[in-house]
C-alpha cells in the first residue's frame, strides 16, 4: 500500500502571527557572537545623519523641517539668546560666576552647569548687555541671508548682492573655504587628509568661478546668482522694484525656489527640480551651521566694516562685558578663524578643554551650541511624528482586532443564514418552554 503523507492542519491567523513573532525573537537572540555591536565613536554615523535616515521611512520631507528651523531661529530674538548662551557658557567653562555678590557653593560635578545657568539668567536680564546687543542684532540679522548666499556662491554673488570689500567680508570668503574642513554635520570616519585638501582647493575654485554646482540624476547642474538678485531680498518678482524687505528665512527660501527653477530650466523635469530644492535646502542648513562663527562674529567682537548701522555703533558683547567690569578677561576670547584653526590643528581640532586657547574655545562653544539647537529641533519634531505613528498603529491594530472578532461571530452564526426569523423565534420559545424538563432529566 502506498504511503499517504499526513495532512498538515491549517493555522488560524493569530496562531500564524504568534509563530512568526517567536521565530523573529529566536533570530534576534541567535545573533552570532562575532558581530561587532559596539562601533567606535569616531566611526559611528552622526546624529544629524541618523535623524535624516529616520525621517525617510516615516515619509517626512526634511526640506519642510529645514524651512521651519530657519523661520524660527534666524530672528533677532533667537540670535540674542544664542549670543547670551554662548557668553554664559564661555564664562562658566572658565570657572567665572558673573552675577554680583557672594558666589554660591556647588558640587564640583555640577558647578559648570550651575554657573552657566546663573550666568545666562543674569546676562539675559541685564539692560546694559541686552540694550546694545539688541540694536546690533537688529542691524545684523537682515544681512545673514546675504552673507550666507555669498558663502554658497562666492565673491561674484557677494558683489551682486552689494557686500563691501572690507577685511570682514574677505575673512568670510576665506572661512567659506576653510570652514568645511574644520566642522561638518556628517560623519568623518572615511575622510582622508588628501580628500580634505582636495575639497578645499575645489571649493576655492568654485567660489572664484561664482556658481553652485551639484548632481541630479547623475547630471551636473550649475546655478549662478543673477546680476540683479534684489528679488531674493524683497517681495518683488524678478524685474520688479520693491522697497519692502523680507526676513532672512524668506530670502533663503526664495533662493531654494530659484535653484529649483534653474534646475528645471536646465533639465526640463519637475522631478529634478524637487530633488534640487531638497538638496539645496539641506546645503543651506549645513553651511549655516558650519559657518555660524563668521556670520555672528560682529556680535562678539565688532567688525571693521560691511554692515550698515553696526560698524561704529557696537564693539561686540565681549568688549561690553570687559569694559563694564562684568567679565574683564572677555576680550581675550576673540574667536579664532577657521583658516587659523586649519593651519594650527589640521582637520582634527582639540577637544576644547581647559587647556584649549581662548579663541578656539569660544569658536567651539558657538559651533556646538548651534548644532545642538538644530539637532534638538529636528528630534522634537521626529518624536512628535513618531508618537502619531504609534497612536495610528495602535488604532489600526484595535480596528483589525474588532474586524477579526466580527468575522468570527459571522462565521459562528453562519449556520442560521437564510433561516426564517419567525422560525428562529419559535425555536427560542420552544427551548425556553422545555428548559425545566431538561433540568429535571439531567437531575434524574
C-alpha distance (Angstrom), angle and dihedral (degrees) to the residues before:
residue distance angle dihedral
X1 . . .
X2 3.77 . .
X3 3.78 117.9 .
X4 3.79 113.5 -104.7
X5 3.80 113.0 -156.0
X6 3.79 114.7 -134.5
X7 3.79 116.7 -102.6
X8 3.79 111.7 -110.5
X9 3.80 107.7 -130.3
X10 3.82 114.8 -127.7
X11 3.80 123.0 -111.5
X12 3.76 127.2 -127.5
X13 3.80 119.1 -118.1
X14 3.82 93.2 -103.3
X15 3.83 91.4 48.7
X16 3.81 91.1 50.9
X17 3.82 91.7 48.9
X18 3.82 91.6 50.9
X19 3.81 92.6 50.9
X20 3.82 90.5 48.8
X21 3.81 91.7 50.2
X22 3.81 92.4 48.2
X23 3.80 90.1 49.7
X24 3.81 91.0 51.1
X25 3.81 91.3 49.6
X26 3.79 91.1 49.8
X27 3.81 91.1 50.3
X28 3.80 90.0 51.3
X29 3.79 92.6 50.0
X30 3.79 93.5 47.3
X31 3.83 95.9 58.9
X32 3.82 107.4 145.1
X33 3.78 112.8 -101.1
X34 3.80 91.5 -130.8
X35 3.83 91.9 68.3
X36 3.80 108.2 106.6
X37 3.80 106.4 -128.4
X38 3.80 95.6 171.7
X39 3.79 109.8 70.0
X40 3.81 117.8 -168.2
X41 3.78 111.2 -103.3
X42 3.79 94.3 -119.6
X43 3.83 89.9 55.9
X44 3.80 97.6 48.3
X45 3.79 123.7 104.2
X46 3.80 112.7 -98.3
X47 3.81 117.9 -103.4
X48 3.81 89.0 -118.7
X49 3.81 92.6 56.1
X50 3.80 91.4 43.1
X51 3.81 92.5 55.2
X52 3.81 89.6 49.9
X53 3.81 89.2 52.6
X54 3.82 90.3 50.2
X55 3.80 91.5 51.0
X56 3.81 93.3 55.1
X57 3.86 99.5 66.4
X58 3.81 89.5 44.1
X59 3.81 90.1 59.0
X60 3.82 94.3 -118.6
X61 3.80 116.8 148.5
X62 3.84 107.9 -138.4
X63 3.82 89.9 -152.5
X64 3.81 88.9 72.7
X65 3.80 90.5 49.0
X66 3.81 93.0 49.4
X67 3.80 91.0 49.7
X68 3.81 90.8 52.3
X69 3.82 91.2 49.3
X70 3.81 92.6 52.2
X71 3.79 91.6 47.7
X72 3.80 92.2 51.5
X73 3.81 101.8 41.4
X74 3.82 106.2 32.4
X75 3.81 91.8 75.4
X76 3.82 129.5 106.1
X77 3.80 92.3 -113.8
X78 3.81 94.8 52.8
X79 3.81 93.0 43.0
X80 3.82 89.0 52.5
X81 3.79 89.8 52.5
X82 3.81 91.1 50.3
X83 3.82 92.9 50.3
X84 3.82 92.2 48.3
X85 3.81 92.2 45.0
X86 3.80 91.7 52.0
X87 3.82 92.1 46.4
X88 3.80 91.2 49.4
X89 3.79 92.5 48.9
X90 3.80 91.7 46.1
X91 3.81 91.1 55.9
X92 3.81 92.5 44.2
X93 3.79 91.6 49.9
X94 3.81 87.5 56.3
X95 3.82 91.8 48.0
X96 3.80 92.6 -107.9
X97 3.82 119.4 148.5
X98 3.83 107.1 -161.4
X99 3.84 105.6 -170.7
X100 3.83 111.7 95.0
X101 3.77 121.0 -111.0
X102 3.78 133.5 41.5
X103 3.78 115.6 -10.9
X104 3.83 109.8 -122.5
X105 3.78 119.1 -128.0
X106 3.79 117.1 -111.8
X107 3.76 135.8 -179.1
X108 3.84 106.9 -90.6
X109 3.81 91.6 -121.9
X110 3.83 90.8 53.3
X111 3.81 99.5 36.5
X112 3.80 99.3 95.7
X113 3.82 94.1 48.5
X114 3.81 91.1 46.0
X115 3.81 91.8 48.7
X116 3.80 91.2 48.5
X117 3.82 93.1 51.5
X118 3.83 92.8 46.7
X119 3.81 92.0 45.9
X120 3.80 92.1 50.3
X121 3.82 94.1 49.5
X122 3.80 90.0 48.3
X123 3.82 96.5 48.2
X124 3.81 97.3 42.3
X125 3.82 90.0 55.5
X126 3.82 96.5 41.1
X127 3.84 109.3 107.0
X128 3.80 92.3 -159.5
X129 3.80 91.8 58.3
X130 3.80 98.9 35.6
X131 3.82 96.1 43.7
X132 3.80 97.0 64.8
X133 3.80 93.9 32.2
X134 3.81 92.7 54.6
X135 3.81 92.0 52.6
X136 3.80 92.1 46.2
X137 3.81 93.5 47.7
X138 3.80 91.3 50.2
X139 3.82 88.0 55.3
X140 3.82 95.1 44.7
X141 3.82 103.3 43.3
X142 3.85 96.3 68.6
X143 3.83 87.7 56.7
X144 3.81 96.1 50.3
X145 3.80 94.3 85.6
X146 3.82 92.0 45.9
X147 3.79 93.2 51.3
X148 3.79 93.3 44.3
X149 3.81 90.3 51.8
X150 3.82 88.8 50.1
X151 3.82 88.9 51.9
X152 3.81 89.4 51.9
X153 3.82 98.5 43.5
X154 3.81 103.9 25.9
X155 3.79 138.6 -126.6
X156 3.80 94.6 -42.1
X157 3.81 89.3 61.9
X158 3.81 90.5 43.8
X159 3.81 90.8 54.8
X160 3.81 90.7 49.1
X161 3.81 90.8 49.5
X162 3.80 91.3 50.3
X163 3.80 103.9 -108.6
X164 3.80 111.0 161.2
X165 3.79 121.7 -123.1
X166 3.82 100.2 -111.8
X167 3.83 136.2 133.1
X168 3.81 93.5 -94.4
X169 3.79 93.0 52.0
X170 3.81 91.2 47.7
X171 3.80 90.1 50.2
X172 3.81 87.6 52.0
X173 3.82 91.3 55.6
X174 3.81 90.1 47.9
X175 3.81 89.5 50.4
X176 3.81 89.5 52.5
X177 3.82 87.1 62.0
X178 3.82 100.7 39.2
X179 3.80 101.2 31.3
X180 3.79 98.3 73.4
X181 3.81 91.4 56.2
X182 3.82 90.7 53.3
X183 3.78 102.1 46.4
X184 3.79 133.7 11.6
X185 3.79 136.7 160.9
X186 3.80 95.8 -127.6
X187 3.77 131.1 78.7
X188 3.80 113.1 -86.4
X189 3.81 97.9 -164.0
X190 3.81 91.6 117.4
X191 3.80 96.7 38.2
X192 3.79 113.1 120.1
X193 3.79 126.6 -163.2
X194 3.79 92.6 -117.1
X195 3.82 89.9 53.2
X196 3.80 91.0 50.5
X197 3.78 95.1 53.0
X198 3.80 92.5 41.8
X199 3.82 89.1 53.8
X200 3.81 90.0 49.2
X201 3.79 90.9 53.8
X202 3.81 91.8 45.0
X203 3.80 91.8 48.9
X204 3.79 91.6 49.8
X205 3.79 91.0 50.7
X206 3.82 92.4 47.4
X207 3.80 93.4 49.9
X208 3.80 90.8 48.6
X209 3.80 88.5 52.7
X210 3.80 90.4 49.1
X211 3.81 104.6 -132.8
X212 3.79 141.1 109.5
X213 3.78 113.9 -131.1
X214 3.80 133.1 -174.8
X215 3.80 140.3 150.7
X216 3.81 124.6 -100.8
X217 3.81 118.2 179.9
X218 3.82 89.2 -11.2
X219 3.80 90.3 -57.2
X220 3.81 124.0 116.7
X221 3.81 117.2 -120.5
X222 3.81 123.4 -165.3
X223 3.80 120.1 -166.5
X224 3.81 122.7 -171.6
X225 3.80 125.9 -168.0
X226 3.85 107.9 -117.3
X227 3.79 121.5 -113.2
X228 3.81 90.4 -107.4
X229 3.83 107.3 40.7
X230 3.83 96.2 164.8
X231 3.80 90.6 118.8
X232 3.82 88.0 69.5
X233 3.81 91.6 61.8
X234 3.81 103.2 36.9
X235 3.78 135.5 47.6
X236 3.82 91.8 -105.9
X237 3.77 126.2 108.1
X238 3.82 120.2 -121.8
X239 3.79 109.7 -67.0
X240 3.81 94.2 21.1
X241 3.80 127.9 104.9
X242 3.80 122.7 -130.8
X243 3.77 134.2 161.7
X244 3.80 95.6 -162.6
X245 3.83 109.6 109.2
X246 3.78 123.9 -148.1
X247 3.79 133.7 -153.2
X248 3.83 123.1 -84.2
X249 3.82 89.9 -112.5
X250 3.82 90.4 55.3
X251 3.81 91.1 47.7
X252 3.80 91.4 52.1
X253 3.81 90.9 47.5
X254 3.80 89.5 52.0
X255 3.80 88.2 51.2
X256 3.81 89.4 53.2
X257 3.82 89.2 51.4
X258 3.81 90.3 48.6
X259 3.82 92.0 52.1
X260 3.82 89.9 48.0
X261 3.82 92.7 50.0
X262 3.82 91.7 47.5
X263 3.80 89.7 50.4
X264 3.79 91.4 51.4
X265 3.80 90.2 47.6
X266 3.80 90.9 53.3
X267 3.78 97.6 39.0
X268 3.82 103.3 26.8
X269 3.82 93.0 -140.8
X270 3.80 124.0 113.9
X271 3.80 88.2 -157.1
X272 3.80 89.8 60.6
X273 3.81 91.7 48.8
X274 3.81 90.2 54.0
X275 3.79 90.3 50.9
X276 3.80 90.0 49.0
X277 3.82 91.2 51.6
X278 3.80 91.5 52.0
X279 3.80 92.9 46.0
X280 3.81 94.6 47.1
X281 3.83 94.7 45.8
X282 3.80 88.0 52.8
X283 3.81 89.8 49.5
X284 3.80 91.2 51.4
X285 3.81 91.9 54.5
X286 3.80 92.8 46.8
X287 3.82 94.2 46.8
X288 3.80 91.7 45.4
X289 3.80 90.4 54.5
X290 3.80 94.5 42.0
X291 3.81 94.5 49.4
X292 3.80 99.9 33.7
X293 3.80 90.5 114.3
X294 3.79 95.7 61.4
X295 3.83 92.1 40.0
X296 3.82 93.3 54.8
X297 3.80 97.7 32.7
X298 3.85 94.2 105.3
X299 3.80 89.6 62.5
X300 3.81 90.6 57.5
X301 3.81 103.6 39.9
X302 3.81 107.6 2.1
X303 3.81 122.5 -118.3
X304 3.79 138.7 -107.0
X305 3.80 93.2 -123.3
X306 3.77 146.8 -48.0
X307 3.82 103.8 98.2
X308 3.82 118.7 78.5
X309 3.78 114.4 -134.8
X310 3.79 92.9 19.1
X311 3.80 109.7 62.9
X312 3.81 97.4 74.2
X313 3.79 101.9 20.4
X314 3.79 101.0 60.7
X315 3.80 135.7 36.5
X316 3.80 96.1 -171.4
X317 3.78 134.9 -90.5
X318 3.83 92.3 -87.4
X319 3.80 90.9 58.3
X320 3.81 91.4 47.3
X321 3.82 91.1 50.1
X322 3.79 89.6 50.5
X323 3.82 98.2 44.2
X324 3.81 92.7 46.5
X325 3.79 92.1 53.0
X326 3.81 92.3 -121.9
X327 3.80 90.6 115.3
X328 3.84 110.7 0.4
X329 3.82 93.6 -178.0
X330 3.83 93.4 54.8
X331 3.82 94.4 101.0
X332 3.80 89.4 63.7
X333 3.79 88.0 71.0
X334 3.80 100.4 71.8
X335 3.83 103.9 156.9
X336 3.79 115.9 -102.4
X337 3.80 114.9 -124.6
X338 3.79 121.2 -116.8
X339 3.80 92.3 -116.5
X340 3.82 90.9 53.7
X341 3.82 89.4 50.1
X342 3.79 91.3 49.8
X343 3.82 93.1 49.4
X344 3.82 93.2 47.5
X345 3.79 103.5 37.4
X346 3.80 107.0 15.9
X347 3.79 117.0 -140.5
X348 3.84 92.9 -36.5
X349 3.78 111.4 74.0
X350 3.82 121.4 -161.8
X351 3.78 117.9 -99.1
X352 3.80 93.3 -100.6
X353 3.79 95.4 -116.4
X354 3.79 127.7 153.0
X355 3.79 91.6 -71.7
X356 3.82 93.4 56.1
X357 3.78 118.5 107.9
X358 3.79 118.1 -97.6
X359 3.81 94.7 -116.1
X360 3.79 91.4 50.4
X361 3.78 92.0 46.0
X362 3.80 96.9 58.7
X363 3.82 91.9 42.9
X364 3.79 91.6 54.4
X365 3.81 92.9 44.9
X366 3.81 91.5 53.8
X367 3.81 94.0 45.2
X368 3.80 92.9 48.8
X369 3.81 93.4 43.4
X370 3.80 93.4 53.5
X371 3.80 91.7 43.4
X372 3.80 90.4 52.0
X373 3.81 90.5 51.1
X374 3.82 90.3 52.2
X375 3.81 94.5 47.7
X376 3.82 92.5 44.6
X377 3.82 90.8 50.6
X378 3.81 92.0 50.4
X379 3.80 93.4 44.0
X380 3.82 93.7 50.7
X381 3.78 90.3 53.6
X382 3.81 91.5 45.1
X383 3.81 91.1 50.7
X384 3.80 91.6 49.8
X385 3.80 91.9 50.8
X386 3.81 91.3 44.9
X387 3.82 90.2 54.8
X388 3.80 88.6 52.4
X389 3.80 90.0 49.4
X390 3.81 92.5 51.0
X391 3.82 91.7 46.8
X392 3.81 91.3 50.5
X393 3.80 89.8 47.4
X394 3.81 92.3 52.7
X395 3.79 91.2 47.0
X396 3.80 91.2 49.5
X397 3.80 91.0 48.4
X398 3.82 91.4 50.0
X399 3.81 90.7 49.2
X400 3.80 89.7 48.9
X401 3.80 90.3 50.6
X402 3.81 92.0 51.4
X403 3.79 89.6 47.1
X404 3.82 91.1 53.7
X405 3.81 90.4 47.9
X406 3.79 91.0 50.4
X407 3.81 92.0 49.7
X408 3.81 89.9 48.0
X409 3.80 91.5 53.4
X410 3.79 91.0 46.6
X411 3.79 90.2 52.5
X412 3.80 91.2 46.1
X413 3.78 94.6 55.0
X414 3.81 96.6 35.1
X415 3.86 86.4 104.7
X416 3.79 89.0 76.9
X417 3.78 94.8 48.5
X418 3.84 110.4 130.5
X419 3.82 94.3 11.9
X420 3.81 116.8 134.0
X421 3.85 108.9 -103.5
X422 3.83 90.1 -137.8
X423 3.79 90.0 58.9
X424 3.81 90.5 49.8
X425 3.82 90.6 52.6
X426 3.81 91.0 48.4
X427 3.81 90.5 50.0
X428 3.81 90.2 50.8
X429 3.85 89.7 49.9
X430 3.81 92.6 49.7
X431 3.84 91.0 47.3
X432 3.79 89.8 52.9
X433 3.80 91.4 48.3
X434 3.82 95.3 52.0
X435 3.81 94.7 42.0
X436 3.88 94.4 96.8
X437 3.81 90.8 49.1
X438 3.81 89.8 49.6
X439 3.80 91.5 53.1
X440 3.84 90.7 48.2
X441 3.79 91.8 51.4
X442 3.81 92.0 48.1
X443 3.81 90.1 49.4
X444 3.79 91.8 49.9
